[in-house]
Amino acid sequence: MFKRTFSKAKISETVMSINKPISSNLDPPINRNMRVLDRSFFSKTFPVVGVYFPDPKKIGLFLSKCRQDALRVPNVPFIVKFNEAKDSQEEKLVLLNESIQSLSQINSSLAPSTLEFIEANKGVLKEHLLTLDYDFWKSEEILKAILPDNLEEEIPSGFTRTGHIAHVNLKEEYKPYSEIIGQVIMDKNPSITTVVDKVDSIETTFRTFKMKVIAGEPNFMVEQRESDCLFTFDFSKVYWNSRLHTEHKRLVDLFKPHTAICDVMAGVGPFAVPSGKKECFVFANDLNPESFKYLDINVSRNKVNKFVKVFNTDGRDFITQAQNDLFNYSNTHKFLTLNSRKKQRVSKDTTPQIKVPIPNFFSHYIMNLPDSAIEFVDAYVGLFTKAFPQLSIDEVKSLPNYLLPTINVHHFEKFSPNEEPTEEELHRRIHEKIKRLLSFNISFEELHFHMVRKVSPTKPMFCISFQLPEEVAFSKSN
């Protein structure tokens, strides 16, 4: 019996080598009444023809000259071993194209050059039974053979992976089949040991959701690698989306080493921890006590304690207070002493050290709570006025390393299904919201829009970045 594996490399190789449609013999058997997965049901045996060469060296030559007539079933070996008698030496049989199911089809199905090669090299044609089992078929093929006809169009075999957990969002019509769907997904992905389905939408303050285990063990403690960092957390108690890894990297790549970053809704640290590894000074906050707990753990595990300070408070309060806290921290500690990475000739007992000045001002703020982050934008009104109440505008601007921060806001700009707005129209809507929240007529051109992903056709996620206007930072109206 043959197993079929599905690495990307093998899939690509298969696509290039198959020029004709594969026989329907390769489709799995169908049982639309199955409610408990019966793997033994998925077995299929059909006849093929192979050729035996007395001289084994002819096998390679045959495949180089006549490969088009060999078996072309993806990930099934076209060379099999067989014995004519129990006491005979094991011999090899080259299986021919799967469309040839009997010796009577040979002359009409093989190329003349292939027939000539077999005859010239004393090849012996033999009938053989090819058996495929459950392991051969992909998850979507198995599910298509089980689910009702009317559910075939959108087979729910896709999932988001976080550590050992596969997370699916089953539509209502597929929920009666959730357990069998989960089991098939787990079978076909050996590193997955838990499959969960989202029970309801993300509506909580902490962006968590109710989930149901539909296959495997109810183990929610995961380890997730991302951006050369290792994250640990309880998937059922915090928010994590593996599909955002490119967005995490995109923003972190913008940050320069030894600058200060304020992560207002930090979660378990997908921005904060890699930024710390980059030697950015990070103030990372999350209101969820569970997120804060694992944020602290992840900072320690990834050894970025020197660079990342963690907080557990309301995001609005954090925005208001963080600038003052950074200024006080900078003036108290002045420098962070680090071991030099440069290779120098020094004695064994001496490690070169460098002093990195701690900035007085944040270069970037991150607000990664797309459901509601934009509502916090008004907290930046009067940012410096509140941070430095005893100083004039000119005195603040004369402080070392003074700069106006870049605000990065993640936001869902939802629209109704009967609308068809262009992307620029959505940008304009967001622009109006930001103007209103800042109480300032910031120009459209000052906003940078990045499309992060489309959660659904009517729910695009954007990251809006802009430099905080000086008039807003020093406003006294809020």
C-alpha positions as CSV (number, residue, x, y, z in Angstrom):
1,M,0.0,0.0,0.0
2,F,1.2,3.5,-0.8
3,K,1.2,6.7,1.1
4,R,1.1,10.0,-0.6
5,T,2.9,12.9,1.1
6,F,2.4,16.6,0.1
7,S,5.5,18.7,0.5
8,K,5.5,21.8,-1.7
9,A,8.5,20.4,-3.6
10,K,6.6,17.2,-4.5
11,I,3.5,19.1,-5.5
12,S,5.4,21.3,-7.9
13,E,7.2,18.2,-9.3
14,T,3.9,16.5,-9.8
15,V,2.3,19.4,-11.7
16,M,5.3,19.6,-14.1
17,S,5.3,15.9,-14.8
18,I,1.6,15.2,-15.4
19,N,0.4,16.3,-18.8
20,K,-2.8,14.2,-19.1
21,P,-5.8,13.9,-16.7
22,I,-5.3,11.3,-14.0
23,S,-7.8,8.4,-14.2
24,S,-11.0,8.6,-12.1
25,N,-9.8,5.3,-10.6
26,L,-7.7,7.6,-8.3
27,D,-10.7,9.3,-6.7
28,P,-11.5,8.0,-3.2
29,P,-14.6,5.8,-2.7
30,I,-17.7,7.8,-1.6
31,N,-19.8,7.4,1.5
32,R,-22.0,10.4,2.3
33,N,-23.6,8.7,5.2
34,M,-20.4,8.5,7.2
35,R,-20.6,10.4,10.5
36,V,-17.7,8.7,12.3
37,L,-14.5,8.5,10.4
38,D,-13.8,5.0,9.1
39,R,-10.3,5.0,7.6
40,S,-10.5,1.4,6.4
41,F,-13.3,2.4,4.1
42,F,-10.9,4.4,2.0
43,S,-9.1,1.6,0.1
44,K,-9.1,1.1,-3.6
45,T,-7.4,-1.6,-5.7
46,F,-7.2,-1.5,-9.5
47,P,-5.2,-3.3,-12.1
48,V,-2.1,-1.9,-13.8
49,V,0.6,-3.4,-16.0
50,G,4.3,-3.4,-15.3
51,V,7.4,-4.4,-17.2
52,Y,10.2,-6.5,-15.8
53,F,13.7,-6.3,-17.2
54,P,16.0,-9.3,-16.5
55,D,18.9,-6.8,-16.5
56,P,18.2,-4.2,-13.7
57,K,20.4,-1.7,-15.4
58,K,17.8,-1.3,-18.1
59,I,15.3,0.2,-15.7
60,G,17.1,3.6,-15.5
61,L,17.6,3.6,-19.3
62,F,13.9,2.8,-19.8
63,L,12.8,5.7,-17.5
64,S,15.1,8.1,-19.3
65,K,13.8,7.2,-22.8
66,C,10.2,6.2,-22.1
67,R,9.2,8.1,-18.9
68,Q,6.0,9.3,-20.6
69,D,4.7,5.8,-20.5
70,A,5.5,5.0,-16.9
71,L,3.0,5.4,-14.0
72,R,2.1,9.0,-13.3
73,V,0.2,8.8,-10.1
74,P,1.4,11.6,-7.8
75,N,3.7,10.3,-5.0
76,V,3.2,6.7,-5.8
77,P,6.4,4.8,-6.7
78,F,6.5,3.6,-10.3
79,I,9.0,0.9,-9.3
80,V,7.7,-1.9,-7.1
81,K,9.3,-5.1,-5.8
82,F,7.8,-8.5,-6.5
83,N,8.6,-12.2,-6.3
84,E,7.4,-14.9,-8.7
85,A,8.2,-17.6,-6.1
86,K,8.9,-17.5,-2.4
87,D,12.4,-18.7,-2.7
88,S,13.4,-16.4,-5.6
89,Q,15.3,-13.2,-5.4
90,E,13.3,-10.0,-5.1
91,E,12.8,-8.4,-8.5
92,K,11.7,-4.9,-9.6
93,L,8.7,-4.1,-11.8
94,V,8.4,-0.7,-13.6
95,L,4.7,0.2,-13.5
96,L,3.3,1.6,-16.8
97,N,0.7,4.4,-17.3
98,E,-2.3,3.9,-15.0
99,S,-4.7,4.1,-17.9
100,I,-3.3,0.7,-19.0
101,Q,-5.2,-1.9,-17.0
102,S,-4.7,-5.1,-19.0
103,L,-2.1,-6.7,-21.3
104,S,-4.6,-6.4,-24.2
105,Q,-4.2,-2.6,-24.1
106,I,-0.5,-2.6,-24.5
107,N,-0.1,-2.3,-28.3
108,S,-2.7,0.5,-28.6
109,S,-1.6,2.5,-25.5
110,L,2.2,2.5,-25.5
111,A,4.3,4.6,-27.9
112,P,6.0,2.6,-30.7
113,S,9.4,3.5,-29.3
114,T,8.5,2.2,-25.9
115,L,7.3,-1.1,-27.4
116,E,10.6,-1.4,-29.3
117,F,12.6,-0.7,-26.2
118,I,10.8,-3.4,-24.2
119,E,11.2,-6.0,-26.9
120,A,14.9,-5.1,-27.6
121,N,15.8,-5.4,-23.9
122,K,13.8,-8.7,-23.3
123,G,11.2,-6.9,-21.1
124,V,8.4,-9.1,-19.7
125,L,5.0,-7.5,-19.2
126,K,3.1,-8.5,-16.1
127,E,-0.2,-7.5,-14.6
128,H,-0.1,-6.0,-11.1
129,L,-2.7,-4.8,-8.5
130,L,-2.1,-1.3,-7.2
131,T,-3.7,-0.5,-3.8
132,L,-4.4,3.0,-2.5
133,D,-5.5,3.6,1.1
134,Y,-6.6,6.4,3.4
135,D,-3.1,7.8,3.6
136,F,-2.9,8.4,-0.1
137,W,-5.7,11.0,-0.4
138,K,-5.5,14.6,0.7
139,S,-7.9,16.0,3.3
140,E,-10.1,17.8,0.8
141,E,-10.4,14.6,-1.3
142,I,-11.5,12.6,1.8
143,L,-13.9,15.3,2.9
144,K,-15.4,15.7,-0.6
145,A,-16.2,11.9,-0.5
146,I,-17.9,12.2,2.9
147,L,-19.8,15.6,2.9
148,P,-23.2,16.0,1.2
149,D,-23.2,17.0,-2.5
150,N,-24.5,20.5,-1.7
151,L,-21.5,21.2,0.6
152,E,-18.8,20.2,-1.9
153,E,-18.1,23.7,-3.3
154,E,-16.3,25.0,-0.2
155,I,-14.6,22.0,1.4
156,P,-13.4,23.3,4.8
157,S,-9.9,21.8,4.8
158,G,-8.0,25.0,5.4
159,F,-7.0,26.2,8.8
160,T,-4.7,28.7,10.7
161,R,-2.0,27.0,12.6
162,T,-0.7,28.1,15.9
163,G,1.9,25.7,17.4
164,H,0.2,22.3,17.6
165,I,-3.3,23.8,17.2
166,A,-5.3,24.0,13.9
167,H,-7.9,26.7,14.1
168,V,-10.9,26.5,11.7
169,N,-13.9,28.8,11.3
170,L,-16.6,26.5,10.1
171,K,-19.7,27.9,8.5
172,E,-23.0,26.9,10.2
173,E,-23.8,24.3,7.5
174,Y,-20.6,22.4,8.2
175,K,-20.8,22.4,12.0
176,P,-22.8,19.0,12.1
177,Y,-19.7,17.5,10.5
178,S,-17.2,19.3,12.7
179,E,-15.7,16.2,14.4
180,I,-15.1,14.3,11.2
181,I,-13.6,17.4,9.6
182,G,-11.3,18.0,12.6
183,Q,-10.2,14.3,12.6
184,V,-9.3,14.4,8.9
185,I,-7.4,17.6,9.3
186,M,-5.4,16.2,12.2
187,D,-4.7,12.9,10.4
188,K,-3.3,14.7,7.3
189,N,-1.1,17.1,9.4
190,P,0.9,14.9,11.8
191,S,2.2,17.8,13.8
192,I,-1.3,19.0,14.6
193,T,-2.7,17.4,17.8
194,T,-5.6,19.7,18.5
195,V,-8.2,21.1,16.2
196,V,-10.6,23.9,17.4
197,D,-13.6,25.6,15.8
198,K,-14.5,29.2,16.7
199,V,-17.9,29.1,18.4
200,D,-18.7,32.8,18.1
201,S,-17.2,36.0,16.7
202,I,-14.4,37.9,18.5
203,E,-16.5,40.4,20.6
204,T,-14.7,40.5,23.9
205,T,-12.5,43.4,25.2
206,F,-9.5,41.1,25.0
207,R,-10.1,39.9,21.4
208,T,-10.5,36.3,22.6
209,F,-13.3,34.0,21.4
210,K,-15.1,30.8,22.6
211,M,-13.7,27.7,20.9
212,K,-14.7,24.1,20.7
213,V,-12.2,21.2,20.4
214,I,-13.4,19.2,17.5
215,A,-10.5,16.8,17.3
216,G,-7.5,15.8,19.5
217,E,-6.7,16.8,23.0
218,P,-7.9,19.9,24.8
219,N,-4.4,21.3,25.2
220,F,-4.3,25.1,24.5
221,M,-0.7,25.8,25.8
222,V,1.3,26.4,22.6
223,E,4.8,27.3,21.6
224,Q,5.0,29.4,18.4
225,R,8.1,30.5,16.6
226,E,8.1,33.8,14.7
227,S,10.7,36.3,13.8
228,D,13.5,34.2,15.4
229,C,11.6,34.4,18.7
230,L,9.8,31.7,20.7
231,F,6.4,32.6,22.1
232,T,4.5,30.7,24.8
233,F,0.8,31.3,25.6
234,D,-2.6,29.8,26.3
235,F,-4.3,30.1,22.9
236,S,-7.8,30.0,24.6
237,K,-7.0,33.1,26.8
238,V,-5.1,35.5,24.6
239,Y,-5.3,36.9,21.1
240,W,-2.8,35.5,18.5
241,N,-3.2,35.4,14.7
242,S,-0.5,33.5,12.8
243,R,-1.7,35.1,9.6
244,L,-0.3,38.4,10.8
245,H,3.3,37.3,10.9
246,T,4.2,39.3,7.8
247,E,2.7,42.4,9.3
248,H,4.6,41.9,12.5
249,K,7.8,41.7,10.5
250,R,6.9,44.6,8.3
251,L,6.6,47.0,11.1
252,V,9.5,45.7,13.1
253,D,11.7,46.1,10.0
254,L,10.8,49.9,10.1
255,F,12.2,50.3,13.6
256,K,15.8,51.4,13.9
257,P,18.0,49.9,16.7
258,H,18.3,52.0,19.9
259,T,15.1,53.9,19.2
260,A,12.1,53.8,21.6
261,I,8.9,52.0,20.7
262,C,5.6,52.2,22.5
263,D,3.4,49.1,22.0
264,V,0.0,50.1,23.3
265,M,-1.9,46.8,22.8
266,A,1.1,44.4,22.8
267,G,-0.7,41.1,23.3
268,V,1.9,38.4,24.1
269,G,4.6,40.3,22.3
270,P,4.7,39.7,18.5
271,F,5.9,43.3,17.9
272,A,7.6,43.9,21.3
273,V,9.8,40.9,21.6
274,P,11.4,41.0,18.1
275,S,11.8,44.7,18.5
276,G,13.7,44.0,21.7
277,K,15.9,41.6,19.9
278,K,16.7,44.4,17.4
279,E,17.8,46.4,20.5
280,C,14.9,48.8,20.4
281,F,13.8,50.2,23.8
282,V,10.2,49.0,24.1
283,F,7.4,49.9,26.5
284,A,4.8,47.1,25.9
285,N,1.4,47.1,27.4
286,D,-1.7,44.9,27.4
287,L,-4.9,45.2,29.4
288,N,-5.6,41.4,29.4
289,P,-3.9,39.9,32.5
290,E,-3.3,36.7,30.7
291,S,-1.6,38.5,27.8
292,F,0.4,40.5,30.2
293,K,1.5,37.3,32.0
294,Y,2.7,35.6,28.8
295,L,4.2,38.9,27.5
296,D,6.4,39.0,30.6
297,I,7.3,35.3,30.1
298,N,8.2,35.8,26.5
299,V,10.3,38.8,27.2
300,S,12.3,36.7,29.7
301,R,12.5,33.6,27.5
302,N,13.8,35.5,24.6
303,K,16.3,37.4,26.8
304,V,15.2,40.9,25.9
305,N,14.5,42.1,29.5
306,K,17.1,44.9,29.1
307,F,15.2,46.4,26.2
308,V,11.5,45.6,26.9
309,K,9.5,46.9,29.9
310,V,6.0,45.4,30.3
311,F,2.8,47.1,31.6
312,N,-0.7,46.0,32.4
313,T,-3.1,48.9,32.1
314,D,-5.7,50.5,29.9
315,G,-4.4,51.5,26.5
316,R,-5.7,55.1,26.7
317,D,-4.1,55.6,30.1
318,F,-0.9,54.1,28.8
319,I,-0.7,56.4,25.9
320,T,-1.1,59.4,28.2
321,Q,1.5,58.2,30.8
322,A,4.1,56.3,28.7
323,Q,5.9,59.4,27.3
324,N,6.4,60.8,30.8
325,D,7.6,57.4,32.1
326,L,10.1,57.0,29.3
327,F,11.5,60.5,30.0
328,N,11.9,59.7,33.7
329,Y,13.4,56.3,32.9
330,S,15.9,57.9,30.4
331,N,16.9,60.5,32.9
332,T,17.3,58.0,35.7
333,H,19.3,55.4,33.8
334,K,20.9,57.5,31.0
335,F,22.6,54.6,29.3
336,L,22.2,50.9,28.8
337,T,25.6,49.1,28.9
338,L,25.9,46.3,26.3
339,N,28.6,43.9,25.3
340,S,30.1,44.9,22.0
341,R,29.3,42.6,19.1
342,K,32.5,43.7,17.3
343,K,35.3,41.2,17.3
344,Q,38.3,42.9,18.9
345,R,41.6,41.6,20.2
346,V,41.2,41.6,24.0
347,S,42.3,39.5,26.8
348,K,40.2,36.5,27.8
349,D,38.9,38.3,30.9
350,T,37.8,41.4,29.1
351,T,34.6,41.8,27.1
352,P,34.3,45.1,25.1
353,Q,31.3,47.1,26.2
354,I,29.4,50.0,24.7
355,K,27.0,52.5,26.2
356,V,23.7,53.1,24.4
357,P,21.9,56.2,25.3
358,I,18.2,55.7,26.3
359,P,16.0,58.0,24.1
360,N,13.8,60.6,25.7
361,F,11.1,60.2,23.1
362,F,9.3,57.4,21.3
363,S,9.9,57.0,17.6
364,H,6.8,54.8,17.0
365,Y,3.5,53.9,18.7
366,I,1.8,50.6,17.7
367,M,-1.9,50.1,18.2
368,N,-2.7,46.6,17.0
369,L,-6.3,46.2,18.1
370,P,-8.1,46.6,14.7
371,D,-11.6,46.4,16.1
372,S,-11.2,49.5,18.2
373,A,-7.7,50.9,18.1
374,I,-8.7,53.9,16.0
375,E,-11.0,55.0,18.8
376,F,-7.8,55.6,20.9
377,V,-6.3,58.1,18.5
378,D,-7.8,61.1,20.4
379,A,-5.5,60.1,23.3
380,Y,-2.6,61.6,21.4
381,V,-4.2,65.1,21.5
382,G,-1.9,67.1,23.9
383,L,0.5,64.1,24.2
384,F,3.5,66.4,25.0
385,T,1.4,68.9,26.9
386,K,0.4,66.2,29.4
387,A,3.8,64.6,29.5
388,F,5.7,67.8,30.2
389,P,3.2,70.1,32.0
390,Q,5.9,72.3,33.5
391,L,7.7,73.0,30.2
392,S,7.0,75.3,27.4
393,I,6.8,74.1,23.8
394,D,10.2,75.5,23.0
395,E,11.7,73.8,26.2
396,V,10.2,70.5,25.1
397,K,11.6,70.9,21.6
398,S,15.0,71.6,23.0
399,L,15.2,68.4,24.9
400,P,17.8,65.8,23.6
401,N,16.5,63.5,20.9
402,Y,13.2,65.4,20.5
403,L,11.1,64.1,17.8
404,L,7.4,63.7,16.8
405,P,6.4,60.0,16.9
406,T,4.9,58.0,14.1
407,I,1.5,56.5,15.0
408,N,0.7,53.1,13.5
409,V,-3.0,52.2,13.9
410,H,-4.5,48.8,12.8
411,H,-8.1,49.2,11.8
412,F,-11.0,47.3,10.2
413,E,-12.8,49.5,7.7
414,K,-16.0,47.5,7.3
415,F,-18.7,48.2,4.7
416,S,-22.1,46.7,3.8
417,P,-22.4,43.8,1.3
418,N,-24.4,46.0,-1.1
419,E,-21.5,48.5,-1.4
420,E,-18.6,48.4,-3.7
421,P,-16.2,51.1,-2.5
422,T,-12.8,51.5,-4.0
423,E,-9.7,51.2,-1.8
424,E,-9.3,55.0,-2.0
425,E,-12.8,55.6,-0.9
426,L,-12.1,53.5,2.2
427,H,-8.9,55.4,2.8
428,R,-10.9,58.7,2.6
429,R,-13.4,57.4,5.1
430,I,-10.6,56.5,7.5
431,H,-9.0,59.9,6.9
432,E,-12.2,61.6,8.0
433,K,-12.3,59.5,11.2
434,I,-8.7,60.4,12.1
435,K,-9.3,64.1,11.4
436,R,-12.3,64.1,13.8
437,L,-10.4,62.2,16.5
438,L,-7.4,64.4,16.3
439,S,-9.5,67.5,16.2
440,F,-7.1,68.6,13.5
441,N,-7.2,68.9,9.7
442,I,-4.3,66.5,9.0
443,S,-3.9,66.2,5.2
444,F,-4.8,63.0,3.4
445,E,-1.3,62.9,1.9
446,E,0.2,62.7,5.4
447,L,-1.4,59.3,6.0
448,H,0.2,56.1,4.8
449,F,-2.2,53.2,4.2
450,H,-1.1,49.6,4.1
451,M,-3.5,46.8,3.3
452,V,-2.7,44.1,5.8
453,R,-5.3,41.5,4.8
454,K,-9.0,41.0,3.9
455,V,-10.6,39.2,6.8
456,S,-13.7,38.9,4.6
457,P,-14.9,40.6,1.3
458,T,-16.4,43.4,3.4
459,K,-13.8,43.6,6.2
460,P,-10.4,44.8,5.1
461,M,-7.7,45.4,7.6
462,F,-5.4,48.4,7.2
463,C,-2.5,49.8,9.0
464,I,-2.6,53.6,9.0
465,S,0.7,55.4,9.8
466,F,1.2,59.1,10.2
467,Q,3.6,61.4,12.1
468,L,1.8,63.1,15.0
469,P,1.4,66.7,14.0
470,E,3.1,69.2,16.3
471,E,-0.2,71.1,16.7
472,V,-1.8,68.0,18.0
473,A,1.1,66.9,20.3
474,F,1.1,70.3,22.0
475,S,-2.6,70.9,22.0
476,K,-4.2,72.1,25.2
477,S,-7.8,71.3,24.3
478,N,-7.8,67.7,25.6
